[in-house]
Amino acid sequence: MSRTFYVTTPIYYVNDVPHIGHAYTTLAADVLARYKRLKGYDVFFLTGTDEHGQKVEKAANAAGETPLELADRVVKRFQALWEKLDISYSDFIRTTQERHKKGVSHLFKKVMDKGDIYLGEYEDWYCTPCETFWTETQLIDGKCPDCNRPVEKLKEESYFFRMSKYQEQLLAHIEANPDFIQPKSRRNEIISFVKEGLRDLSVSRTSFNWGIPVPGNDRHVIYVWFDALTNYITALGYPEEGGNFGKFWPVDVHLIGKDILRFHAVFWPTFLMAAGLPVPKRVFAHGWWTVEGQKMSKSLQNVVEPNMLVDKYGIDAVRYFLLREVPFGLDGDFSHAALVHRINSDLANDLGNLLNRSTAMVNKYFGGTLPAPGPFTEVDTAFRAKAEAMIEQLDTCINELAFSKGLQAIWEVISAGNKYIDETAPWALAKDPAQQERLGTVMYTLLEAQRLVYLLLTAFMPNSAAKGLRYLNWVEPPKADDLTWGRLAPGTTIIKAEPLFPRIEEKTEA
């Protein structure tokens, strides 16, 4: 039986304009999915859009269209961006799809039939932009603690979920599974939140219509978070027990931004516990991006638009920068200067330069045919060992979602490759016919190490990695068995490489 791996992004709010934060989560999920496929896993990678709720209804009314028309129009922004960023998702779920609505109704009814959803009355302060109720004590200066906008007092009949009933079970689960919530700082935050005491949660609304009706009482629509979170199982075919649901659930990792951690680490697992379903294996909350030291905001006009970045710098440079610049889980700062610096130093100088130098030398000294290696000396063995160790290091880093550290491990091999050229001085060996075999060993070692580098980079920079492999005449789809030293056959025609990443003039970017 093949090993499976299921990774999700949050479903993005259809009213939002896609920004660097959306791109960041989705890219991380894509790297994870591509890497696991390379390692032979059967991967399911889910993304999508959250299309219900009061905000969408209001925006649609203002635009003179139905909520569904608005959703159909703006969902394309996300789909087009994912295509541009080369996102290899397996499925794109929309909460307006019938398959989703059917699964949400089923889950709601299941929890209701158990007695864990009951009818009551709700009165509290409601923030429409966040679609969240707050108690008096949670407000900050009378405003929403999350977005600092005005709130309104709402009293309405509501269905409640007995979240309080699952407090101890959730705490026990978090404590028994140290990897369930990551990184550790976020785990501690959730533990203290749960220990303060879970209140029952209002899970329906009567103040608007744009949502999934409560089974048996269509005056109520199901609360947008109960609806949205369920996408992770409806996309797998829930409530059908077999098929993809039986195969891929529970999820291996939900990747999210830290602002929606509570919904994923408290609400979602308790909904699942109530329904008797397995909870996620891991929820990982990454940090936020600031821009040139400032918080991203529309009023500051500093929202970094991913389409523009790709048009200006190229897809793989953007993919590399976002995952290399900041340890995943911490906050990061975006600046054009930092991106240009990474392109010039890491991509053009280190990665591209090594490929250019080594393919040019094989063409110059061996007419473009890869020589067979002779006996290894200490310097060859050390370089080969570093390249082989990189494979294990990257595996550990990816499993820990330490993307930046994983790329660092690859770049150490690239730097070692450039140093290896300086130490072995192929140009000096080429002058001495007696050193022909030695020169062949150096050339083979250099190119075989780069084959391993580019195979691993297919997860991070698919287009550039495929191009690099084509120069080595390696055209078959990458697979786990290829990550073994010695697969590049002597006699292979090596093509002289063009620069993979042209340098960018830093002065013009000031």
N, C-alpha and C positions, 0 to 999 in steps of 0.2 A: 504494500500500500504506500502511495506517495505521501511525503510529508506535506502538510498544508500550512499556509500562513495567510492570516487575514489582517489587513491594515486599513484604517479609515482616516479621513479628514473630517472635521466638523462639516455639517451641511451649511453652506454660506447663505446669509440672509439676502434674499433676492433684491431687496431694496438698496443694498450697498453697491458702491462702485469698487470693483476689484482693486486692491492695493497690495503693497509689498508684504503685509502681514498674511493675507490670503495666499499669496504666491509662496511664501516661506513654508507654511504648514504643508501645502500641497506638494512642494518640491521634496520636502523631507520624506513624505509618504512615498513619493515616486522613487527616490533613491532606495528606500527600504524594499519596495516591491521589486525593483529591477535587480537588486543585489540577491534577494531571496530566490528569484527566478534563476539567476546565474548559478546559485548553489543547488538547483534542482528541486526547489519547492514548487508545489502547486499553489499559486498565489491568487488571492482575491483582493483587489484594491478598489475601495469605494470612496466616491466623493459625490457631491450633489448640492441641491439648493433647498432652503427652508422657505416656503412660499405662503404660509398662512399667517393669520394674526392681524391685530388692529392696525399696525403701522402700514401694512400692505393695503388694507382696505381704505385707509385714509388717503394714502398716496394715489391710489387708483381713482378715488372719487375726485381728488383735486385735478387729476390729469384727464378726467372725463372718459375713463375707460373702466371695464370690469376688472376686478382683481386678477382674474385668470389672464386677461389680455395683457395686463401689466407684467405678470410673471413670465408669460410666453415671450414677451419682448426683451425683458432684461436678462433672462437666463442665458441668452446667447452671448452676453458679455463674458460670463464665466467660461462657457464652453469654448469660445474663441481663444480666450487667454490660455486655457489648459492645452489647447492644440499648439499654440505658439510656443509654450514652455516645454513641449514634448512630454506631456504627462501621460503615462501609460495605464490609465485607470481601466478597471474591468467593467465597472458599471457606474452610471450617473443617475442617482435617484432624485426625483422631485416629489415633494410632499403632496402635490396635487394629483399624482398618479393613482389610479384605482388600486394597484397592488399595495400601495402604501396605506391608503385609507382603510382598506380591508383589514390589514394587519393591525393597525392602531385600534380600530373598533374591537377587534378580537381580544387584544391585550387588555383594553379598558374593561370590557365585559367580564373577562376572566378574573380580574382583580376585584371587580364589583361583586361578582357572584360569590366570591370568597368572603365578602363582608369587609374588605379593606378599602372600599370606596363607598362613602355615605353622603347623603344630602344634608346640607346645613346652610348657615348664612355667614357671609363674609363681610367684614367692614375693616378697611385699612387704607393706607396711603398707596396709591397706584402710580407707577411711573410708566407712561405709555411708550417712550422710546426703548426702555429696557424690558417692557412687558413683565414687570415684577412688582409684587406687593411688598410694602415695607411697614414695619411697626413704627410707632411714634419714636421709640428710643433709637431705632436704626437710622433715622433721618439725620442729616448733618446740616445745621442751620435751616431746618425745615425743607431741605431739598434731598433729592435722590443721592444716596451715598456712592453710587457707582458713576453716574454721569453728571451730577451736580445740577440737574435741571428740575423745574418745578414738578410737584406731584399733586394729585387730586384725591380727595377723600371719596372712596367708593364703597357702597353697601349693596351687595347683591346676593341672591340665592346662589349657592355654589356646591358642587360636589367636592368632597375632601378625600384625600388619600391618607390613610393611617401611617404616615411616615414615622411617627413617634414609636410605633410598635416595633420598628426594625432598627432602632438605635443600637441596641446591644449586639445584635447580629452583625450589623455593619462594622462596629468597632472591633469585634472579635475577628472579622474577616481582614480588616486592615492590619491588625496586629499580627495575625498569623501569616500574612502575605506581604513581606516588606517591599516587594517590587510592584505591588498593585497600584500605588500612586507614586509617580516620580515627577521631577527630582525630589530628593528627601525634604527640602525646605517646604515644598507644597504638601507633602504627606503630613508633616507636623501641623501645618495650617489647618488641614481638614480634620485631623484628630482633635485639635482643640475646638474646632467648630462643632463637631458631633458631640463632644463631651459637655458642651454648654447646654445641650438638650435639643432634640429635634422636635419641631412642632408639626402637626398635621398640615398637609399642603393642599391649598385650593387648586383643583385640577379641572375646573370648567369655568366658562364665562357666559354671561347672558347679554353683555353690553354691546356685542357686535356679532356678525354672522359668519365672517370669513374664516371657516375652519371646518373640522370634522365633527358632525353632530354626535352628542353623547348617545350611545345605544339606548333606545327606549324613551328618550326625552330630548327631542330635537329643538327645544327652546334653548338648550345649552350647547355650546361648542367646547370641544376638548382643549384644555390649556395648551398653548403653543409648545411648551417644553415637553409635555408628555407626548405630544404628536411628533415633534422634531427628533427627540432621542430615539424613538422607536424605529427610525429609518435604518439603523444599523442591523436590525433583524428583518425588516420588511424587504429590504433589498436582496436578502438571501432566500426569500420565499416564505418567511413566517406568515401565517401559522402552519404551513405544511412542515411536518416534522423531518421529512427526509431531504433529499436534494442538497442544495447548497447550505441550507440551515443546519442540517445534520452534519454536513461535511466541515463547515468553517466556524460555526459558533461553538464555544465562546471566542470572541475576537482576541487576536494576539496583542494588538495595541491600538488604542484610540489616540491619535495625535490631535492636540487641541492647543489653543492659546490659553494663557493662565486666567483670563477674565471669565472663562466658562467652566472652570474646574469644578466648582461646587455642583453644577448641574450634572456633570459626568461622574463625579466621585461620591456624591451623596444621593441625589434624586434618582439617577439611572439605576445604580445597583439595588436600591430599595424597591423600585418598580419591579425589577427582575426577580428579586427575592420573593416578593408578594405573588408573582406569577409562577413561582417554582422553576424559574429558568436560571441557567448558569450565569454568573456575573463576568464582566470582562477580565482578561488576565492582567492587563496593564493599561493605565491611563497616564499619558505623559503630557505635561503642560509646559510648553516652551515660553520663552520670554517675549517681550515686545521690542519693536524697533523704534528708535527715535531717529530724527533726521538732522544731521549736522548739530547734534546736541539738544535738539528741541523735540517736544512731543509732536507727533503728526496730527495736524488738524486742518479742516477745510478753511477755517478763518485765516490761518497762517499761510495758506496756499503752499504747504510744503509736503503734501501727500505724494509719496513716490509711486508713480504709475508704472507698473511692470511692463506694459506694452512699449512705452517710451524707452525704458532701459534696454529692452531686447533690441529695439530698432537701432539704438545708438551703439551698444557694445557687443551685441551678438548673444544668442541664447546660452551657449555653454559658459561664457564668461560670467554671465549673471548667475547661472546655476552654481558655478564654482564659488563665486564670491559669497553668496548668501549662506552657504553651508560651511565655508572655511573661516570666515571672518570672526564668528562668535561661537563660543561653546553652546551647543543646543541645550536650552533650558534657562540660559541667562538672557538678560536684556542686551540689545546690541544697538550700535549707532551706525546709521548709513551715511556715507559721504561719497561724493563722486571721486574725490581725490584718492580715497582708500581703494575704491574699485579700480581706478586707473592704475594705481600702484600694484595691485594684485595681478592685473592683466600683464603689465610690463615685466614684473619681477618673476612671479611664479609661472605664468603661462607662456610668455614669449621667451624670457631669458632661460628659465630652467627646463621646463617640459619641452617646448618647441626646439630650443637650441640643441638639446641632447639628441633629439631625433634627426635634426638636420645634419649635425656633425657626423653621427654614426652611419646614417644611410649614404651620405656623400663619400665617406671613406671606403665603404664596401664597394661602391661604384668605381671609385678611383683605383683601389688596390686589387679588387677581385672581379672587375668588369660587371659588377651588379649581381654576382652569384654568391650566396652565403656559403662561406667555407666551413668545413668540418672542424670541430675543436680538437686540439691535441691535448697533451697532459696539462693539468691545472697547476698553477703555482699558488702560493699563499694568498697573493692579492686577488686572484680570480675566485678562490674558494671563499674568501671573506665577502666579496661582492655578491656572489651567488647566495651565500647564507643570509645576507641582508635582504635580498629579493624574496627568498623563500619565507623568511620570518615575517615579512610584510603581509603575506597572505593570512597568516594566523592573527597578526595584530589587527588587521582590518576587520576580520570576523568578530573579534572581541568588541572592537569599537562600535561596529554597526549594531550588534546585539544590545549594547548599552546606550544606543542612540547618540553616541559621541562622534558625530559626523566630522567635526572639525579636527578631532584627534586622529580619526581614520585617514583623512586627507594628509595630515601631517606625516603619518607613517609612510604614505605613498611618496610624498615629496622628499623624505629622507633618502629613499632609494634613488630618486631622480638626481638629487645632489651628489649621492655616492657615485652615480654613473658618470657625471661630469668630472668628478675627482678621479675616478678610475681611468678616464681618458688621459688626464694629466700625468697620472702615475705610470701608466704603461707606455705612454708616448708612441702611438702607432706610426706617426710620421717618421720617427727614427728607425723603428723596426722595418718599415717598408724599404729603407735604403739598403738593407742587408739581406741578400737572397737566402742566407743561412737561417734567417729569422722568420721565414715565410710561415712555417707551422705555428710559431708563437703568435704571429700577427693574426692568423686565422682563429686562434683560441680567443684572443682579445675581441675580435669582431663578433664572433659567435656569442660570447658571454654578454657583450653590450646589447645585442639585439634581442636575445632571449629574455634578458631582464626587462627590457622595455615591452616585450609582448605581454609579460605578466602585469606590468604597470597598466597598459592600455586595456587589458581584459577587466581589471578591477575598476578602471575609470569608466567603463561602459555604464555603470550604475549612476555615476555623477554627471558625466558629460557625454551622453550617448553618441552625438554626431561627431565630435572631435575624436573620441576614442575609436569609433569605427574607421575614421579617416586614418588615424595613426596605424591601426591594424592593417589597413589596405596597403600602406607603404611597405609593410612586412609581408605582404601577400597572404595575410591571414583573413580569409573572407567568410569562414563558416560562423554561424551564430554561436556566441560564447556559451560554454557550459562548464559545469564544475570540474569535469575531468581535465579540461584544458589548463587548469591551474596547477600544473605539475611541470617542474623544470625539464627541459629537453625535448619539448614537443615541436619546436621549430626545426624543420628538416633541413640539414645541409643540402645545398643545391637549389634552394628556393631563390627565386629572383627577387631581389630587394630594389624597390623603387626609390630614387632620390627624392626626399621629402621637400615639399614647399612649406613655407612657414605656416604653422597651424594657427598661431595667434600673432598677427602683425602688431608691433609696438604702437602705442598711442602717444602722440606728442603731449607731454604733461602740461606744457605751458598753456595750451589752448583750453585746458579744462579748468583753469584757475577760477 
